[in-house]
Amino acid sequence: MIVEFKLEETYVQPAYLKTLYDTIEELNCKCNTYLEERYNRERRKYTKTRVVEVYGSDTMVSWLLLRMQRYKHHVNKLAEGKSVLDVYSSDEK
């Protein structure tokens, strides 16, 4: 299973990224990280988006999703109600 976490760089706190990477390591999953730059129509400017692709066994990736979903609402709430964190699963595509 493959899961993508898309995080807007300027609005996500480093503590969330550290938690994500620590959890990936703890669950013996692998990840690829890269940056995308897109025009955000809501904010009317270009924003950098960090994309973290996580892959591993279905059980471990599902456990990672469960643990990280708890923080999604909190992170988006801190960003003034705007969605700065999106999660995509290979099952949803």
N, C-alpha and C positions, 0 to 999 in steps of 0.2 A: 504494500500500500504506500502511496505517496501523498503527502500533505504539504500544501504551500501556505506559509504565513506571509502576508503582505503588510508591512508596517511603514507608515510615513515617518521618515527619519526625524523631522523636526518636532513631532508631537508625541513620540513614544519615549518614555523615560528609559535610561540605560538599565535600570534595575529589572525591567521586564525582559530586555534582551538577555541579560545575564541569567535570569531564571529560565528562560527558554533554552539557552545553550547548555546550562547545567542539567536541565531535565533531559535533554536529548542525549547527553553523555551518560547520565545515570541509567537510562533505559536502553543503552547500547544501540542507538539508532545512528544513522549517518545523515549528514546534511551538506547541501550546497548553498552558498550565499552569494547573492549578487545584487547590484543596485540598478534600478530603473529610474529614469527621469521622465516625468509626464507632466502635461499641463493639467492643472486641477481647475476645472471651471467654477467650482464653488468658491475657491479662494482667489481665483483669477491670477494665478502665478504658477511657475514650475515648481514641482516638489519632488524630492528624492524619495523613492520607495525602496525599502530593503525587502528583498524576496528571499525567504529561507525555505528551501525544499527539503523536506524530511522524508526519508524512506527507511523501511525496516520491516520487521514482521508485523502482520495485521494486529496482533495482540498489543505489542509495544507501542505502535503508532496510535492505536485507539486509546491506550492509557495516557499517552502524551496529550492527545486531543482533549480528553476528559479533564486532565489537570490544568491545561492552559485555557480552556473555555471559561473557567471560573474567573479568570482575570480579564476577559474580553470586555465585559460590561463595565468593569471598574476603569479600565484604560480609556475606553471611549467616553465615559462620563467625565473624566479628568480633562479631556480635550474639548470641553464646552459643548458636549452633546453631539459632536461630529464624529463620524466613523473614521478612525485612523488605523484600525486593525481589522483585516479581513482574513478568514481562514477558508481554504479550499481543499477539499478532499478528493482523491482520485475516484471515489465512489459517487460523488456528486456531479462529476463532469459528464 
